[in-house]
Amino acid sequence: MPEQRRIAKTARWLLIWVVFTIAMRFVTGFAGIYRGWLNTAVTSASIVAIWFLGSWFRSRREHTARRLPT
């Protein structure tokens, strides 16, 4: 079961990256600053990675806080 959960989380973050990349492509196109799919994909990957790491660190802190005796 934990293996399925890990795969589901990976798939969810991949889907978030794809949707975010497509949205960024149209937003940058409307703004007149579109530089191509590769630049858009790299930029969106950076943003989603920061978002992912932020949520990962937060969950680690919460998990550690629950384990500490009070």
DSSP file (Angstrom, degrees, kcal/mol; ACC not computed):
  #  RESIDUE AA STRUCTURE BP1 BP2  ACC     N-H-->O    O-->H-N    N-H-->O    O-->H-N    TCO  KAPPA ALPHA  PHI   PSI    X-CA   Y-CA   Z-CA
    1    1 A M     >        0   0    0      0, 0.0     4,-2.1     0, 0.0     5,-0.2   0.000 360.0 360.0 360.0 -43.2    0.0    0.0    0.0
    2    2 A P  H  >  +     0   0    0      0, 0.0     4,-2.2     0, 0.0     5,-0.1   0.865 360.0  56.0 -60.8 -32.6    2.7    2.6    0.8
    3    3 A E  H  > S+     0   0    0      2,-0.2     4,-2.1     1,-0.2     5,-0.2   0.913 107.4  47.8 -64.4 -41.8    4.2    1.9   -2.7
    4    4 A Q  H  > S+     0   0    0      1,-0.2     4,-2.5     2,-0.2    -1,-0.2   0.889 110.5  52.2 -64.7 -38.8    0.9    2.7   -4.4
    5    5 A R  H  X S+     0   0    0     -4,-2.1     4,-2.3     2,-0.2    -2,-0.2   0.903 108.8  50.2 -64.0 -40.7    0.6    5.9   -2.3
    6    6 A R  H  X S+     0   0    0     -4,-2.2     4,-2.1     2,-0.2    -1,-0.2   0.902 111.9  47.3 -64.5 -41.7    4.1    7.0   -3.4
    7    7 A I  H  X S+     0   0    0     -4,-2.1     4,-2.7     2,-0.2    -2,-0.2   0.896 110.9  52.1 -66.6 -40.1    3.3    6.4   -7.1
    8    8 A A  H  X S+     0   0    0     -4,-2.5     4,-2.3     2,-0.2    -2,-0.2   0.900 109.6  49.1 -63.7 -40.4    0.0    8.3   -6.7
    9    9 A K  H  X S+     0   0    0     -4,-2.3     4,-2.3     2,-0.2    -1,-0.2   0.916 111.8  49.1 -64.5 -42.0    1.8   11.3   -5.2
   10   10 A T  H  X S+     0   0    0     -4,-2.1     4,-2.2     1,-0.2    -2,-0.2   0.929 112.1  47.9 -62.2 -45.6    4.4   11.2   -8.0
   11   11 A A  H  X S+     0   0    0     -4,-2.7     4,-2.4     1,-0.2    -1,-0.2   0.883 110.3  52.7 -63.0 -38.8    1.6   11.1  -10.6
   12   12 A R  H  X S+     0   0    0     -4,-2.3     4,-2.4     2,-0.2    -1,-0.2   0.925 110.9  45.8 -63.9 -44.1   -0.2   13.9   -8.9
   13   13 A W  H  X S+     0   0    0     -4,-2.3     4,-2.2     2,-0.2    -1,-0.2   0.861 111.7  52.6 -68.4 -34.1    2.8   16.2   -8.9
   14   14 A L  H  X S+     0   0    0     -4,-2.2     4,-2.4     2,-0.2    -1,-0.2   0.911 110.2  48.3 -64.5 -41.9    3.6   15.3  -12.5
   15   15 A L  H  X S+     0   0    0     -4,-2.4     4,-2.6     2,-0.2     5,-0.3   0.907 109.8  52.0 -64.0 -42.0    0.0   16.2  -13.4
   16   16 A I  H  X S+     0   0    0     -4,-2.4     4,-2.6     1,-0.2    -2,-0.2   0.914 110.2  49.6 -59.6 -42.3    0.4   19.5  -11.5
   17   17 A W  H  X S+     0   0    0     -4,-2.2     4,-2.6     2,-0.2    -2,-0.2   0.923 111.3  48.4 -63.8 -44.0    3.6   20.3  -13.4
   18   18 A V  H  X S+     0   0    0     -4,-2.4     4,-2.3     2,-0.2    -2,-0.2   0.942 114.6  44.5 -61.9 -48.3    1.9   19.5  -16.8
   19   19 A V  H  X S+     0   0    0     -4,-2.6     4,-2.5     1,-0.2    -1,-0.2   0.911 114.4  49.6 -63.1 -42.5   -1.1   21.7  -16.1
   20   20 A F  H  X S+     0   0    0     -4,-2.6     4,-2.7    -5,-0.3    -1,-0.2   0.891 110.2  51.3 -64.3 -39.4    1.1   24.5  -14.7
   21   21 A T  H  X S+     0   0    0     -4,-2.6     4,-2.1     2,-0.2    -2,-0.2   0.926 111.6  46.4 -63.0 -45.6    3.3   24.3  -17.8
   22   22 A I  H  X S+     0   0    0     -4,-2.3     4,-1.7     2,-0.2    -2,-0.2   0.915 113.6  48.7 -64.2 -42.7    0.3   24.6  -20.1
   23   23 A A  H  X S+     0   0    0     -4,-2.5     4,-2.4     1,-0.2    -2,-0.2   0.921 111.1  50.4 -63.4 -42.7   -1.2   27.5  -18.1
   24   24 A M  H  X S+     0   0    0     -4,-2.7     4,-2.9     1,-0.2     5,-0.3   0.864 105.3  57.9 -63.5 -34.8    2.2   29.3  -18.1
   25   25 A R  H  X S+     0   0    0     -4,-2.1     4,-1.8     1,-0.2    -1,-0.2   0.930 111.3  40.9 -61.1 -45.0    2.5   28.9  -21.8
   26   26 A F  H  X S+     0   0    0     -4,-1.7     4,-2.5     2,-0.2    -2,-0.2   0.891 115.1  50.6 -72.6 -38.4   -0.8   30.7  -22.4
   27   27 A V  H  X S+     0   0    0     -4,-2.4     4,-2.0     2,-0.2    -2,-0.2   0.935 113.7  44.6 -64.4 -45.6   -0.1   33.4  -19.8
   28   28 A T  H  X>S+     0   0    0     -4,-2.9     5,-2.4     1,-0.2     6,-0.8   0.849 112.4  53.7 -68.5 -31.7    3.3   34.2  -21.2
   29   29 A G  H ><5S+     0   0    0     -4,-1.8     3,-0.6    -5,-0.3    -2,-0.2   0.920 110.1  46.1 -65.8 -43.3    1.9   34.1  -24.7
   30   30 A F  H 3<5S+     0   0    0     -4,-2.5    -2,-0.2     1,-0.2    -1,-0.2   0.856 112.4  51.3 -66.1 -34.6   -0.8   36.7  -23.7
   31   31 A A  H 3<5S-     0   0    0     -4,-2.0    -1,-0.2    -5,-0.2    -2,-0.2   0.607 112.0-121.8 -79.0 -11.1    1.8   38.8  -21.9
   32   32 A G  T <<5S+     0   0    0     -4,-0.7    -3,-0.2    -3,-0.6    -2,-0.1   0.727  87.1 103.3  79.5  21.6    4.0   38.8  -25.0
   33   33 A I      < +     0   0    0     -5,-2.4    -4,-0.2    -6,-0.2     2,-0.2   0.149  39.4 140.6-120.2  18.4    7.0   37.2  -23.2
   34   34 A Y        +     0   0    0     -6,-0.8     3,-0.1     1,-0.1    -9,-0.1  -0.450  21.4 175.1 -67.1 129.2    6.7   33.6  -24.5
   35   35 A R        -     0   0    0      1,-0.4     4,-0.2    -2,-0.2    -1,-0.1   0.297  53.5 -72.5-118.7   6.6   10.2   32.1  -25.3
   36   36 A G     >  -     0   0    0      1,-0.1     4,-1.9     2,-0.1    -1,-0.4  -0.388  49.4 -77.0 119.5 162.5    9.3   28.5  -26.2
   37   37 A W  H  > S+     0   0    0      1,-0.2     4,-3.1     2,-0.2     5,-0.2   0.868 122.0  56.4 -64.8 -38.3    8.2   25.3  -24.6
   38   38 A L  H  > S+     0   0    0      2,-0.2     4,-2.6     1,-0.2     5,-0.2   0.946 109.8  44.1 -63.1 -48.4   11.6   24.4  -23.2
   39   39 A N  H  > S+     0   0    0      1,-0.2     4,-2.4     2,-0.2    -1,-0.2   0.902 115.8  49.1 -61.0 -40.6   12.0   27.7  -21.2
   40   40 A T  H  X S+     0   0    0     -4,-1.9     4,-2.7     2,-0.2    -2,-0.2   0.918 112.0  48.2 -65.3 -43.1    8.4   27.4  -20.1
   41   41 A A  H  X S+     0   0    0     -4,-3.1     4,-2.4     2,-0.2    -2,-0.2   0.903 113.0  47.5 -64.8 -41.9    8.8   23.8  -18.9
   42   42 A V  H  X S+     0   0    0     -4,-2.6     4,-2.1    -5,-0.2    -2,-0.2   0.925 113.8  47.5 -66.5 -43.6   12.0   24.5  -17.1
   43   43 A T  H  X S+     0   0    0     -4,-2.4     4,-2.1    -5,-0.2    -2,-0.2   0.933 114.3  45.8 -63.1 -46.2   10.5   27.5  -15.3
   44   44 A S  H  X S+     0   0    0     -4,-2.7     4,-2.8     1,-0.2     5,-0.2   0.868 110.2  54.8 -67.3 -34.6    7.3   25.7  -14.3
   45   45 A A  H  X S+     0   0    0     -4,-2.4     4,-2.4    -5,-0.2    -1,-0.2   0.902 108.5  49.8 -63.0 -39.7    9.4   22.7  -13.2
   46   46 A S  H  X S+     0   0    0     -4,-2.1     4,-2.1     2,-0.2    -2,-0.2   0.924 112.8  45.8 -63.5 -44.6   11.4   25.0  -10.9
   47   47 A I  H  X S+     0   0    0     -4,-2.1     4,-2.2     1,-0.2    -2,-0.2   0.927 115.2  46.0 -65.7 -45.4    8.2   26.6   -9.5
   48   48 A V  H  X S+     0   0    0     -4,-2.8     4,-3.0     2,-0.2    -1,-0.2   0.867 110.6  54.3 -67.0 -35.7    6.5   23.2   -8.9
   49   49 A A  H  X S+     0   0    0     -4,-2.4     4,-3.0    -5,-0.2     5,-0.2   0.916 109.5  47.0 -63.7 -42.5    9.7   21.8   -7.4
   50   50 A I  H  X S+     0   0    0     -4,-2.1     4,-2.3     2,-0.2    -2,-0.2   0.912 113.6  48.7 -64.0 -41.6    9.8   24.6   -4.9
   51   51 A W  H  X S+     0   0    0     -4,-2.2     4,-2.0     2,-0.2    -2,-0.2   0.924 113.3  47.2 -62.2 -46.0    6.1   24.1   -4.1
   52   52 A F  H  X S+     0   0    0     -4,-3.0     4,-2.4     1,-0.2    -2,-0.2   0.930 112.7  48.1 -62.0 -47.5    6.7   20.3   -3.7
   53   53 A L  H  X S+     0   0    0     -4,-3.0     4,-2.9     1,-0.2     5,-0.2   0.874 109.1  54.4 -64.5 -36.5    9.7   20.7   -1.5
   54   54 A G  H  X S+     0   0    0     -4,-2.3     4,-2.0    -5,-0.2    -1,-0.2   0.929 111.9  43.1 -61.4 -45.2    7.8   23.3    0.7
   55   55 A S  H  X S+     0   0    0     -4,-2.0     4,-2.2     2,-0.2    -2,-0.2   0.864 114.0  52.2 -69.7 -34.5    5.0   20.8    1.2
   56   56 A W  H  X S+     0   0    0     -4,-2.4     4,-2.1     2,-0.2    -2,-0.2   0.932 110.9  46.0 -66.2 -46.2    7.4   18.0    1.8
   57   57 A F  H  X S+     0   0    0     -4,-2.9     4,-2.5     1,-0.2    -2,-0.2   0.893 112.2  52.1 -63.7 -39.3    9.4   19.9    4.5
   58   58 A R  H  X S+     0   0    0     -4,-2.0     4,-2.4    -5,-0.2    -1,-0.2   0.921 110.2  47.5 -63.1 -43.5    6.2   21.0    6.2
   59   59 A S  H  X S+     0   0    0     -4,-2.2     4,-2.4     2,-0.2    -1,-0.2   0.866 110.8  52.3 -67.4 -34.1    4.9   17.4    6.4
   60   60 A R  H  X S+     0   0    0     -4,-2.1     4,-2.6     2,-0.2    -2,-0.2   0.923 110.1  48.4 -64.6 -44.0    8.3   16.3    7.8
   61   61 A R  H  X S+     0   0    0     -4,-2.5     4,-2.5     2,-0.2    -2,-0.2   0.922 113.1  47.4 -61.7 -44.1    8.1   19.0   10.5
   62   62 A E  H  X S+     0   0    0     -4,-2.4     4,-1.9     2,-0.2    -1,-0.2   0.896 112.1  50.0 -64.6 -39.8    4.6   18.0   11.4
   63   63 A H  H  X S+     0   0    0     -4,-2.4     4,-1.3     2,-0.2    -2,-0.2   0.915 112.6  46.7 -64.9 -42.7    5.5   14.3   11.4
   64   64 A T  H  X S+     0   0    0     -4,-2.6     4,-1.5     1,-0.2    -2,-0.2   0.893 110.3  53.2 -65.5 -40.5    8.5   15.1   13.7
   65   65 A A  H  < S+     0   0    0     -4,-2.5    -1,-0.2     1,-0.2    -2,-0.2   0.860 107.4  51.7 -64.7 -35.2    6.4   17.3   16.0
   66   66 A R  H  < S+     0   0    0     -4,-1.9    -1,-0.2     1,-0.2    -2,-0.2   0.832 109.3  50.5 -69.6 -31.7    3.8   14.5   16.4
   67   67 A R  H  < S+     0   0    0     -4,-1.3    -1,-0.2    -5,-0.1    -2,-0.2   0.768  90.1  92.2 -79.7 -25.2    6.6   12.0   17.4
   68   68 A L  S  < S-     0   0    0     -4,-1.5     2,-0.1    -5,-0.1    -4,-0.0  -0.494  81.6-120.1 -71.9 134.0    8.2   14.2   20.0
   69   69 A P              0   0    0      0, 0.0    -1,-0.1     0, 0.0    -2,-0.1  -0.467 360.0 360.0 -72.3 146.1    6.8   13.6   23.5
   70   70 A T              0   0    0     -2,-0.1    -2,-0.0     0, 0.0     0, 0.0   0.407 360.0 360.0-108.8 360.0    5.2   16.6   25.2
